[in-house]
Amino acid sequence: MTATATSPSGSTPIFQQKRQMPFPLNIYQSAIGRKWVMALTGIGLLGFVLVHMIGNLHIYEGPARMHEYAESLRTLGGGLVPKTFVLWLLRLGLIGMFVLHIHSAYTLKERSRKASDKADFIGGAKKYESKRDYVAANYASRTMRWTGPIILLYIIFHLADLTWGLVSSEWAAGDPYHNVVNSLSNTFIAIIYVVANIALVMHIFHGTWSLFQSLGINNPKYNKLRRNLATALAGIVLVGNLTFPILTTIGFINEDNRVCPPGDLECLVTQAEAH
Amino acid sequence: MSKELDLKLKIWRQEGPNVDGKFETYEANGISEDMSFLEMLDVINDNLITTGEVPIEFDHDCREGICGTCSLMINGQAHGHEKATTTCQLHMRKFDDGDTITVEPFRARAFPVVKDLVVDRSAFDRIIEAGGYISVNTGAASDANLTPVPKEASDTSFDAAACIGCGACVAACPNSAAQLFTSAKLGHLNLIPQGQAQRFARTETMVETMESFFGSCTNHGECHEACPKEISLDFIAFMNRDYVKAKVKNRKLAGQK
């Protein structure tokens, strides 16, 4: 059996596979292989989103504990490795997963675009003149190619805002509580966070279900649970992440009872130890 | 006496593969509700021939829902809105008097329009040629039922074999992906003992041929809803799993050729 992609009649191939790369790189050459990569990196990124959300709940324990949590991320691995070594390994893994996830998504989108006449930015969804009645495809699944870029832009903004301190002049290194409150007190920025998190949750809602299909994890007995899991994860992330901008906007998260001045790390450490 | 319908039809007319097409509006009056959709088109064609116009070309063969020749995108849905029904089995009683019905050909770059509503679905033949058969030597004729087939495997294999290859899955897919068709053909042969010898070779070549013509699946599930034979999405998952397994099993190991 050899793959023959020749056609005596009308239809011409849209894609010709070049020389097969050695195993396991050849898996990434195929669309199904890329869907596997998207699913596996999706699991990793989903794990990050959950851990990030749960870790951020430390904000409800005040500035000192929030600083302590941030510091403990930098000292992961204890005294065995240099400071921030494990954190940077995790970050590199995360960047790698992002790059693979985005590259697969973009190249697969291009294949789908080529496979349809009248394809637009998001693919061949508008193939027909008559109004399409989607039966199974939901809003989340049809907007994956919009929510994805929205999340990417948001992440760049989020890093500039809270990691690099490029957005506000009052940003203080090592004092995440102050930075979060300072940033989210701005209603405009809070709205960006709310909108981006809704996009993220929609992406997770379809992605979580979809990854099971892509990886071929399918058992008629448990198939209904896949949709439930997607709904549950999306719900948890939605509620958890939206508490931060909303509670800051209504003033529940504030700096009124702060003991240490913003950015005074020694004071924060002393306060956390005394706790 | 059966009810009669007066309908307005917007039908895609295109003279040939390389000519621009456009919608034409036709009136179909006094259509019996017992007619099938194709019989309704026959009536329109009869009128067109009488008035000296070129009749509308459309694909059809068995007209009993088992050959997979008829196609048509009816009001934006492959084979019309009726679930698990081919166009030839879609009856006019499912429409209301005075309806305007839009009829378009199945669309995907792998399905170029030949004329009017007829599309060339030979890309599916390329996928079948790549491995949709069993060609191992089996020796002399053996006793019947010598190969035990588990009941579950034969049932599921039969569900997959119900695929008539009409192309509704590709037509309904926003990505123009042929995952449901290919996975049904793979599931049909890969689940039963007779198909095991070539299972992973078949999976690899059929999937790669599919990918050279069609788009990439994003798990919307529209194909299953459009499928006149209700092929399950589970076969797509089965294919995705077998494809990566095939890549592992088909690789050349050290010392082997």
Interface residues (C-beta under 8 A of the other chain):
Chain A: M1 T2 A3 T4 A5 T6 S7 P8 S9 G10 S11 P13 I14 F15 Q16 Q17 F23 P24 N26 I27 S30 A31 I32 G33 R34 K35 W36 L108 K109 R111 S112 R113 K114 A115 S116 D117 K118 G123 G124 A125 K127 Y128 E129 S130 K131 R132 D133 Y134 V135 A136 A137 S141 R142 M144 H206 W209 S210 F212 Q213 S214 L215 G216 I217 N218 P220 N223
Chain B: K10 W12 P17 F23 M73 N75 G76 Q77 H81 T102 E104 R107 A108 R109 A110 F111 P112 V114 D120 S122 A123 R126 E129 A130 G131 A171 C173 P174 N175 S176 A177 Q198 A201 R202 E204 T205 V207 E208 T209 E211 S212 F213 F214 G215 S216 C217 T218 N219 H220 G221 E222 H224 E225 A226 L233 D234 I236 A237 F238 M239 N240 R241 D242 Y243 V244 K247 V248 R251
